[in-house]
């Protein structure tokens, strides 16, 4: 459960924001003692599963509203994987919950760096009690990260790199936009850039041309249509699974609406999480109801729109419907079979007692303009077959020492440097090492180290 502290004061009378900068931790000594010396920080060491690393869980007291630092507070979770205080630090942002198992992001593995994984505000348990949802916005979250960086830099004095995939990549970009001096470089994976939410034809063009096999492309579309044509048989199975697993559908109102929203995810979900080669394992459209239901659940997951799964992602859907924007592909292969096409928007997935108002793209246009005009030491990586890359970040005349790479045939993966063509991979690694102050390795240009573990949150994303 998140903790809320109203205007907690130190003995000196300083609010915690003042205390965090008034007493810097010791520059030497055991890392555990140094972490505990940070005002507002709690520390728990756990048994490491990564050789050469120590594992810490931290919580850090953050203002609910950074513009009112003496107001209400909450505790934000941070996972720290400590190797050596003199090594670079990678700040990993999932944009959602922080993973609860040790893992190395691709930049961490390449740099042999320390890593912190920051849980995004309003994701449980990093959520204020009686949350005021208007503070679930990109500037407040970037300022959370800014305070964490500022608190830890007296210990980790080497170069800092931030990174993340999907919403985590967006989060890393927004942090760099609002606090460009916090980190020395950014590696941004598969981050959508919905700078014009009202013009989503890019998604339609993507689904018309994705991949190199027109038969695969057509078969995925046909399977989605077949699932809808068998609505009664599919919903009978989904209802039985819901009863067996305790899924309820009060937010979407009915199983029928939840089922249809999941089917609208089917084509997107295949290309986001699967590779074209997997087309060969898909069932034929005349397969049995059980086989069709299985592929529906494997790819679109009919439980995605159950209350139990939606609840964890309300902070995301709130942000999508207020600032981030959302994809609105057309469904020409499904249109005549759809009953609730207009429900495929973030407002549908957020309880009605939470007020939402979209800013008409103001925040995202600002981010897009900043990247094009100011990006410095930033890598943007996309998978060629990932629908989220339909509206990518763009570099402009004002950007410096930055690049956008597209990995051929790849999907929504957070390990794309390893999948780039040789020359691009070598250039990306060399740039990253230079920004991080790491001596270039001739071997690294050709071989990407095998990371230990994977962020499990990147393997499952909200369907919209």
C-alpha positions in Angstrom: 0.0 0.0 0.0 1.2 3.5 -0.8 2.0 5.8 2.1 0.9 9.4 2.2 2.7 11.9 4.4 1.3 15.4 4.7 4.0 18.0 5.0 6.4 15.8 7.0 9.1 18.0 8.6 12.6 17.3 9.8 13.8 18.5 13.1 15.3 21.5 11.3 11.9 22.5 10.0 12.8 21.7 6.4 10.3 19.9 4.3 11.6 16.6 2.8 12.4 18.3 -0.4 14.8 20.7 1.4 16.2 17.9 3.5 17.0 15.8 0.4 19.4 18.5 -0.8 20.6 19.6 2.6 22.3 16.4 3.6 24.3 14.5 0.9 25.2 10.9 1.6 28.8 10.0 2.4 31.0 9.6 -0.6 32.7 6.5 0.8 31.9 3.5 2.9 29.5 0.6 2.3 26.8 1.2 -0.3 24.1 0.2 2.1 25.1 2.8 4.6 25.3 5.5 1.9 21.8 4.7 0.6 20.4 4.8 4.1 21.9 8.2 4.6 19.7 9.8 1.9 16.9 11.7 3.5 13.5 10.3 2.5 15.0 6.9 1.4 14.3 3.5 2.9 16.5 0.6 1.9 16.1 -3.2 1.9 18.9 -5.5 0.6 17.8 -8.8 -0.9 19.7 -11.9 -2.1 21.1 -11.2 -5.5 20.4 -13.4 -8.5 22.9 -11.5 -10.7 26.6 -12.4 -10.3 28.6 -9.3 -9.4 25.6 -7.3 -8.4 24.0 -6.4 -5.0 20.2 -6.1 -5.0 18.4 -3.4 -3.2 14.7 -2.3 -2.9 14.4 1.4 -2.2 11.4 3.6 -1.5 11.7 7.4 -1.9 9.3 10.0 -0.5 8.0 12.1 -3.3 5.5 15.1 -3.4 2.2 14.3 -5.0 2.5 17.7 -6.6 6.1 18.9 -7.1 4.8 22.5 -7.3 3.8 22.1 -3.7 6.7 20.2 -2.1 5.4 20.8 1.4 2.1 19.2 0.6 1.1 15.5 0.5 3.6 12.8 -0.2 3.7 9.2 -1.4 6.5 6.5 -1.5 7.9 5.5 -4.8 9.5 2.2 -5.4 12.9 1.8 -7.0 14.9 -1.4 -7.7 18.6 -0.9 -7.5 21.2 -3.3 -9.0 24.5 -2.2 -7.7 27.8 -3.3 -9.2 30.3 -0.5 -8.5 29.8 3.1 -7.6 32.4 4.1 -10.1 30.6 2.5 -13.0 28.0 4.2 -15.1 24.4 4.2 -13.9 21.5 3.3 -16.2 18.1 4.6 -15.1 15.5 2.2 -16.5 11.9 3.3 -16.6 9.2 0.8 -17.6 6.4 3.5 -17.5 4.4 1.0 -15.4 5.3 -1.0 -12.3 8.9 -1.8 -11.7 9.9 -5.4 -12.3 10.2 -7.5 -9.2 13.0 -9.7 -10.5 16.6 -8.8 -11.3 17.3 -8.1 -15.0 19.6 -6.0 -17.1 18.4 -3.7 -19.8 20.4 -3.8 -23.0 22.4 -0.6 -22.2 23.2 -2.0 -18.7 24.6 -5.2 -20.1 26.6 -3.3 -22.8 28.1 -0.9 -20.3 28.5 -3.2 -17.3 26.6 -0.5 -15.4 24.6 -0.2 -12.3 20.9 0.0 -12.8 17.9 1.6 -11.1 14.4 0.7 -12.2 11.9 3.3 -11.3 8.2 2.6 -10.8 5.9 5.1 -12.4 3.8 7.2 -10.1 0.2 6.1 -9.5 1.0 2.4 -10.3 0.4 0.4 -7.1 2.0 0.6 -4.6 3.6 3.9 -5.8 0.3 5.6 -5.6 -0.9 8.4 -3.2 -3.8 7.6 -0.9 -7.0 9.2 -2.1 -5.2 9.9 -5.4 -5.9 13.2 -7.2 -5.5 12.0 -10.7 -4.6 15.3 -12.3 -1.1 14.8 -10.9 -0.7 11.6 -13.0 1.0 13.6 -15.8 4.3 13.6 -17.7 5.9 16.6 -16.0 5.2 15.3 -12.5 6.6 11.9 -13.4 9.7 13.5 -14.9 10.2 15.5 -11.8 10.0 12.3 -9.7 12.9 10.9 -11.7 14.8 14.2 -11.5 14.7 14.1 -7.7 15.8 10.4 -7.6 18.7 11.2 -9.9 19.7 14.2 -7.8 19.5 12.1 -4.6 21.7 9.3 -6.0 24.3 11.3 -8.0 26.4 12.0 -4.9 27.0 8.2 -4.7 27.0 7.4 -8.4 29.2 10.1 -9.8 30.0 8.5 -13.2 27.9 9.1 -16.3 24.2 8.4 -16.4 22.1 6.9 -19.2 18.3 6.6 -19.2 16.4 4.0 -21.1 13.1 2.2 -21.4 10.8 0.5 -23.8 7.3 1.4 -25.0 5.8 3.7 -22.4 9.1 3.4 -20.6 10.8 4.8 -23.7 8.3 7.6 -23.7 9.0 8.2 -20.0 12.8 8.4 -20.7 12.2 10.9 -23.5 10.0 13.1 -21.3 12.5 13.1 -18.5 15.2 14.2 -21.0 13.0 16.9 -22.3 12.2 18.5 -18.9 15.6 17.8 -17.3 18.1 17.5 -20.1 21.1 17.7 -17.8 20.1 14.8 -15.6 21.5 12.1 -17.9 24.4 12.0 -20.4 22.5 9.9 -23.0 19.2 8.2 -23.7 18.4 4.9 -25.4 14.7 4.9 -26.2 13.1 1.6 -27.4 9.8 1.3 -29.4 8.3 4.5 -28.1 5.3 5.9 -29.9 5.1 9.6 -30.6 1.5 10.5 -31.1 2.0 14.1 -31.8 -1.3 14.4 -33.8 -3.9 12.1 -32.2 -6.5 13.1 -34.7 -4.6 11.7 -37.7 -3.9 8.0 -37.3 -3.8 6.9 -40.9 -0.2 5.9 -40.3 -1.6 2.8 -38.4 -3.8 1.9 -41.3 -0.9 2.1 -43.8 1.2 0.0 -41.4 -1.4 -2.9 -41.4 -1.6 -2.7 -45.2 2.1 -3.2 -45.7 3.6 -4.8 -42.6 6.1 -7.6 -43.2 7.3 -9.1 -46.4 4.7 -11.9 -46.7 1.3 -10.7 -48.0 -0.2 -14.1 -47.3 0.8 -13.9 -43.6 -0.6 -10.4 -43.4 -3.9 -11.4 -45.0 -4.2 -14.5 -42.8 -3.9 -12.5 -39.6 -6.7 -10.3 -40.8 -8.8 -13.2 -41.8 -8.4 -14.9 -38.4 -9.6 -11.8 -36.6 -12.7 -11.8 -38.7 -13.2 -15.5 -38.2 -13.1 -15.0 -34.4 -15.8 -12.3 -34.6 -17.9 -14.5 -36.9 -17.9 -17.2 -34.2 -18.9 -14.7 -31.5 -21.3 -17.0 -29.7 -18.9 -19.9 -29.5 -16.0 -17.7 -28.4 -18.1 -15.9 -25.8 -19.3 -19.2 -24.4 -15.7 -20.2 -23.8 -14.7 -16.8 -22.5 -17.6 -16.8 -20.0 -16.6 -20.2 -18.7 -13.0 -19.1 -18.3 -14.1 -16.0 -16.5 -16.1 -18.0 -14.1 -13.2 -20.4 -13.5 -10.7 -17.6 -13.0 -12.8 -15.0 -11.2 -12.7 -12.4 -14.0 -15.4 -9.8 -13.9 -16.3 -7.2 -16.6 -18.0 -4.3 -14.7 -15.8 -1.6 -16.3 -16.7 -2.8 -19.9 -20.2 -3.6 -18.7 -20.6 -6.9 -20.6 -18.6 -9.9 -21.7 -19.7 -9.1 -25.3 -18.0 -5.6 -25.2 -14.9 -7.0 -23.6 -14.7 -9.8 -26.2 -15.1 -7.4 -29.1 -12.5 -5.0 -27.7 -10.1 -7.9 -27.5 -10.7 -8.9 -31.1 -9.9 -5.4 -32.2 -6.5 -6.0 -30.5 -5.9 -9.3 -32.4 -4.1 -8.0 -35.5 -2.2 -5.4 -33.5 -1.2 -8.0 -30.9 0.2 -10.4 -33.4 2.6 -7.9 -34.9 3.5 -6.4 -31.6 4.5 -9.6 -29.8 5.1 -12.1 -32.6 7.4 -12.5 -35.6 6.3 -13.1 -39.2 7.8 -16.6 -39.0 5.1 -17.5 -36.5 2.4 -17.2 -39.1 3.2 -20.8 -40.0 1.9 -21.9 -36.7 -1.5 -20.1 -36.8 -4.6 -22.2 -37.4 -6.6 -22.2 -40.6 -9.8 -20.1 -40.6 -11.8 -23.4 -40.9 -10.2 -24.8 -37.7 -12.3 -26.0 -34.8 -13.9 -23.6 -32.3 -11.4 -24.7 -29.7 -8.4 -24.0 -32.0 -9.8 -20.6 -32.9 -10.5 -19.7 -29.3 -7.0 -20.8 -28.3 -5.3 -18.5 -30.9 -7.7 -15.7 -29.8 -6.6 -16.1 -26.2 -2.9 -16.6 -27.1 -2.7 -13.4 -29.1 -5.5 -11.1 -27.9 -6.1 -12.5 -24.4 -9.8 -12.1 -23.7 -9.0 -11.4 -20.1 -7.2 -8.2 -21.0 -10.5 -6.2 -20.5 -11.5 -8.0 -17.3 -11.7 -5.6 -14.3 -8.8 -7.5 -12.6 -6.4 -6.7 -15.5 -7.7 -3.2 -16.4 -7.4 -2.0 -12.8 -3.6 -2.3 -12.9 -3.4 -0.1 -16.0 -5.8 2.7 -15.1 -2.9 5.1 -14.6 -1.8 4.4 -18.2 -5.3 4.7 -19.7 -5.8 7.9 -17.7 -2.6 9.4 -19.2 -3.5 8.1 -22.7 -6.8 9.9 -22.5 -5.5 13.1 -21.1 -2.0 13.7 -22.6 -0.4 10.8 -24.5 -3.0 10.1 -27.1 -4.0 6.7 -28.4 -4.0 4.7 -31.7 -7.3 4.7 -33.7 -6.8 2.2 -36.5 -9.8 1.5 -38.8 -11.0 -2.1 -39.1 -12.2 -2.5 -42.7 -12.0 -6.3 -42.3 -14.1 -6.3 -39.2 -16.3 -3.2 -39.6 -19.6 -5.0 -40.6 -19.2 -7.3 -37.6 -18.5 -4.8 -34.9 -21.0 -3.6 -32.4 -18.9 -1.4 -30.1 -16.2 0.1 -32.4 -16.6 3.5 -30.7 -15.7 2.0 -27.3 -12.1 1.5 -28.4 -10.8 4.5 -26.5 -9.1 5.1 -23.2 -12.2 6.7 -21.6 -13.9 3.3 -21.8 -11.2 1.6 -19.6 -11.1 4.2 -16.8 -13.8 4.2 -14.1 -16.3 7.0 -14.5 -15.6 8.5 -11.1 -12.2 9.6 -12.4 -12.6 12.7 -14.5 -10.6 12.9 -17.8 -10.1 15.6 -20.4 -7.8 15.3 -23.3 -5.4 18.2 -23.9 -5.9 17.9 -27.7 -2.3 17.0 -28.1 -0.6 20.0 -26.5 1.8 18.0 -24.4 2.8 15.6 -27.2 3.3 18.4 -29.7 5.7 20.1 -27.2 7.6 16.8 -26.8 7.8 16.2 -30.6 9.0 19.8 -31.2 11.6 19.5 -28.5 13.0 16.2 -29.8 13.3 17.6 -33.4 14.9 20.8 -32.2 16.9 19.8 -29.2 17.6 16.1 -29.0 21.2 15.5 -28.0 22.8 12.1 -27.2 19.6 10.2 -27.9 19.1 6.8 -29.7 15.5 5.9 -30.8 15.1 2.2 -31.8 12.1 0.6 -33.4 11.1 -2.8 -34.8 10.1 -2.6 -38.4 7.1 -4.9 -37.8 5.9 -3.2 -34.6 2.7 -1.2 -35.0 3.7 1.2 -32.2 6.4 2.4 -34.5 3.9 3.8 -37.0 4.3 7.2 -35.4 7.9 7.3 -34.4 10.0 10.1 -32.9 11.7 12.2 -35.5 14.9 14.1 -35.5 15.2 17.6 -37.0 17.8 20.3 -37.8 18.2 21.2 -34.1 19.0 17.6 -33.0 22.7 16.7 -32.3 24.6 13.5 -31.9 21.4 11.4 -32.1 19.9 8.7 -34.3 16.8 6.7 -35.2 17.3 3.1 -36.0 14.8 0.5 -37.3 15.6 -3.2 -36.8 14.5 -5.3 -39.8 11.7 -7.8 -39.1 11.6 -7.1 -35.4 8.6 -6.4 -33.1 8.0 -4.5 -29.9 11.3 -5.6 -28.3 13.5 -3.9 -25.7 16.7 -5.4 -27.1 17.0 -4.0 -30.5 20.6 -2.9 -30.6 21.6 -6.5 -31.0 19.2 -6.9 -33.9 20.5 -4.0 -36.0 22.6 -4.5 -39.1 26.3 -4.8 -38.3 27.4 -1.2 -39.2 24.4 0.3 -37.4 25.0 -1.9 -34.3 28.6 -0.9 -34.1 27.8 2.8 -34.4 25.0 2.6 -31.8 27.3 0.8 -29.3 30.1 3.2 -29.9 27.9 6.2 -29.3 26.5 4.7 -26.2 29.9 3.9 -24.8 31.1 7.4 -25.6 28.2 9.1 -23.9 28.7 6.8 -20.8 32.5 7.4 -20.7 33.3 3.8 -21.2 36.4 2.7 -23.0 35.3 1.3 -26.4 35.6 -2.4 -26.8 36.5 -3.8 -30.2 34.5 -6.9 -29.3 31.4 -5.0 -28.4 30.9 -3.7 -31.9 30.3 -7.2 -33.1 29.0 -9.1 -30.1 26.3 -7.8 -27.8 26.6 -9.3 -24.3 23.9 -11.7 -23.3 21.8 -9.9 -20.7 20.8 -11.6 -17.5 17.0 -11.7 -17.4 14.4 -9.6 -19.1 12.0 -6.9 -17.9 8.8 -8.9 -17.7 6.7 -5.8 -18.0 7.7 -5.3 -21.6 6.3 -8.7 -22.5 2.8 -7.6 -21.6 1.4 -4.2 -22.4 -2.1 -2.7 -22.3 -4.0 -3.5 -25.4 -4.6 0.1 -26.5 
